[in-house]
Amino acid sequence: MVGNSVFLQVPGLEALTSVEDGMAMVTETHCRHLPVLSGETLVGVVSIGDLVKASLAEKDFLIKELKSYIKGQ
């Protein structure tokens, strides 16, 4: 029955939540999409794909910075 699987309280993320914490929330709740809130106002919805893309972008940036630092540029 679908009613047995409905969340009574949907977990959400604050707008300033880190990507890492967002990924942890998705993992813990097994939700593919989470609302993004500013206070009690809905400001958007983030998907697991959005979080993975942002995480990869952060890692790519860090790798480029570290390579540049190592090369002394």
NORDAWO-V223556 format. One record per helix or strand of 2 or more residues. SS is the DSSP state (H for helix, E for strand). FROM is the first residue (numbers start at 1). TO is the last residue. If there is no record, write none. Layout:
BEGIN
ss = {SS	SS}
from = {FROM	FROM}
to = {TO	TO}
END
This chain:
BEGIN
ss = {H	E	H	E	E	H}
from = {2	12	19	33	41	48}
to = {5	14	29	38	47	71}
END
